[in-house]
């Protein structure tokens, strides 16, 4: 628990308070999405689910839910939830303070996550610079779990 307290992330309630008191800021959490399990291959993330809390200008908050594969310009989901409609499972996640530029929502999933992490000010030395590496990317390339809060093989 002490490690959680010092990793820069906030509980859902802390994140809600943060976005309500800092209207130009957001908070996000991300979870890797894994493909089918294979016994002879290492399990790798194929995409992610990103949850972005932000103030809605009325003193309340809303959540953007963005999900999709890496290295694709199309998201599988891009929805906005009002405060009362945010699922209970999301309330169990830990969020990083950040800011959100709406332009980031039109790019690829790995760039969205990279931009959110960079805007948070978090140090993520193992986070690849995807824009420089995109020409060399292959289907099995995945974002490092440590950069998006994963807990290890197949367990978000």
Order of alpha helices (4+ residues) and beta strands (2+ residues): alpha-beta-alpha-beta-beta-beta-beta-beta-alpha-alpha-alpha
